[in-house]
Amino acid sequence: MLIPRQKTPNLTVPTLDNGTFDLTAEQGERGTVICFYRGLHCPICANYLKELEKRVSDFAERGVNCIAISTDGEERTRAMAEKIEAKSLRFGYDLPLSVAKDWGLYISTSRGTTSIGIEEPALFAEPGLFMVSPDQSLYYGSVQTMPFVRPHFSELVAALDFAIANNYPARGEYTGAV
């Protein structure tokens, strides 16, 4: 399990048009939002990523970079970027399943062709949304066991405004006896 205020796992993946994403080299003043998504086969992911695309500039105004990452390869990732008409959102691909597990993401097996007629990969990571501070410590994290009921980006932007204004620390950091 990832612990707030502690270092997250390393994360390095190729991106569609921005070279290699390496979390240790990110330059966001306040950090990076990492949106792990299921892949091209997921229509809910497409809608979710459309919302993130609309909010990339809101995060950037607050000093936060954004990236969407999946276990899909380059071709399927490019198809997703085109599907959502991405202009600002970076897309990473070829996330190793072992790295997905390091981040606490759940792994699912294929159920065949989805409702939109796209084959699911044999294995893929379920969604997760993280905000990582510039020192690579976890500030916020949410993982799902399935594609439904995800955090809203508008709420994350509003929470970020509150956190900035009040110097609000990451919470959930206690690891002692209970």
C-alpha positions in Angstrom: 0.0 0.0 0.0 1.2 3.5 -0.8 1.5 5.8 2.2 0.9 9.6 2.0 4.0 11.7 2.5 6.2 8.7 1.6 8.0 8.2 -1.7 6.0 6.6 -4.4 7.4 3.9 -6.7 9.4 5.0 -9.6 7.5 5.4 -12.8 9.0 5.6 -16.3 7.0 5.0 -19.5 7.2 6.1 -23.1 4.7 8.8 -24.2 3.0 9.4 -27.5 4.6 12.7 -28.3 6.6 13.9 -25.3 9.6 11.5 -25.1 9.9 9.4 -22.0 7.9 10.2 -18.9 10.1 9.8 -15.8 8.4 10.8 -12.5 11.8 11.6 -10.9 12.4 14.2 -13.6 8.9 15.9 -13.5 9.1 19.7 -13.1 5.6 20.6 -11.8 5.9 23.3 -9.1 3.3 21.5 -7.0 3.5 18.0 -8.5 1.9 15.7 -11.0 -1.5 14.1 -11.4 -1.2 10.6 -12.7 -4.4 9.0 -14.1 -4.0 5.3 -14.7 -6.8 4.1 -17.0 -7.9 0.7 -18.2 -7.2 1.1 -21.9 -8.8 1.7 -25.3 -11.4 -1.0 -24.6 -13.1 1.0 -21.8 -15.8 3.6 -22.8 -15.9 4.9 -19.3 -12.2 5.7 -19.4 -12.7 7.6 -22.7 -15.3 9.8 -21.0 -13.1 10.2 -17.9 -10.1 11.2 -19.9 -12.2 13.8 -21.9 -12.9 15.4 -18.5 -9.2 15.4 -17.6 -8.3 16.9 -21.0 -10.7 19.8 -20.1 -8.9 20.3 -16.8 -5.2 20.1 -17.8 -5.0 23.9 -18.0 -6.6 24.2 -14.6 -4.0 21.9 -13.1 -1.2 23.7 -15.0 -2.4 27.1 -13.5 -1.8 25.6 -10.1 1.6 24.2 -10.9 0.5 20.6 -11.5 1.4 18.5 -14.5 -0.9 15.7 -15.8 -0.5 12.4 -17.5 -2.8 9.5 -18.4 -1.1 6.0 -18.4 -2.3 2.5 -19.3 -0.9 -0.9 -20.0 -1.9 -0.5 -23.7 0.7 -0.3 -26.3 1.4 2.7 -28.5 -1.2 2.0 -31.2 -4.1 1.6 -28.8 -2.9 4.6 -26.7 -2.8 6.8 -29.8 -6.3 5.6 -30.7 -7.5 6.6 -27.3 -5.8 10.1 -27.6 -7.5 10.6 -30.9 -10.8 9.3 -29.6 -10.9 11.9 -26.9 -9.4 14.6 -29.2 -6.5 15.2 -26.8 -4.5 18.4 -27.3 -3.0 19.0 -23.9 -3.1 15.7 -22.0 0.1 13.6 -22.1 -0.4 9.9 -22.7 2.0 7.2 -21.5 1.8 3.6 -22.6 3.3 0.2 -22.0 2.9 0.3 -18.2 4.3 -2.9 -17.0 1.8 -4.9 -14.9 4.5 -5.3 -12.2 4.7 -1.5 -11.9 0.9 -1.2 -11.8 0.9 -3.6 -8.8 3.7 -1.5 -7.2 1.3 1.5 -7.4 -1.5 -0.6 -5.8 -3.6 -0.9 -8.9 -5.8 -3.9 -9.3 -5.3 -6.2 -12.3 -8.1 -7.8 -14.3 -8.4 -10.6 -16.8 -10.0 -10.2 -20.2 -13.8 -10.8 -20.6 -13.5 -10.6 -24.4 -15.0 -7.9 -26.5 -16.5 -4.9 -24.7 -19.8 -3.1 -25.3 -18.0 -0.9 -27.8 -16.6 -3.8 -29.8 -13.0 -3.6 -28.7 -11.1 -6.7 -27.3 -9.8 -6.4 -23.7 -6.2 -7.3 -23.3 -5.5 -10.6 -21.5 -4.4 -8.7 -18.4 -4.8 -4.9 -17.7 -4.7 -2.5 -14.8 -7.9 -1.1 -13.3 -8.1 2.7 -12.7 -6.1 4.8 -10.2 -5.7 8.5 -9.7 -2.7 9.9 -7.8 -1.3 13.3 -7.1 2.4 13.1 -6.4 4.3 16.0 -4.8 7.5 17.3 -6.4 9.6 15.3 -4.0 7.8 12.2 -5.4 5.9 11.6 -2.2 2.2 10.7 -2.3 -0.2 13.5 -1.8 -3.5 12.0 -2.9 -4.4 8.5 -4.1 -7.5 6.6 -5.2 -7.8 3.2 -6.8 -10.8 1.3 -8.2 -11.5 -2.4 -8.6 -13.6 -1.7 -11.6 -14.3 1.2 -14.0 -17.1 2.8 -12.1 -17.3 5.6 -9.6 -14.2 7.7 -10.1 -13.0 10.9 -8.4 -14.1 14.1 -10.3 -11.4 16.3 -11.6 -13.3 19.4 -10.8 -13.3 18.3 -7.1 -9.6 17.6 -7.2 -8.9 21.1 -8.6 -11.1 22.6 -5.9 -9.3 20.5 -3.2 -6.0 21.6 -4.6 -7.1 25.3 -4.2 -8.0 24.6 -0.6 -4.7 22.8 0.0 -2.7 25.6 -1.5 -4.5 28.3 0.4 -4.3 26.5 3.7 -1.0 24.7 3.3 -2.9 21.5 3.9 -0.7 18.4 4.2 -1.3 15.0 2.7 -3.4 12.9 5.1 -3.5 9.2 5.9 0.2 9.1 6.8 0.0 7.3 10.1 1.5 3.8 10.1 1.8 3.0 13.8 -0.1 0.7 16.0 -3.9 1.1 16.3 
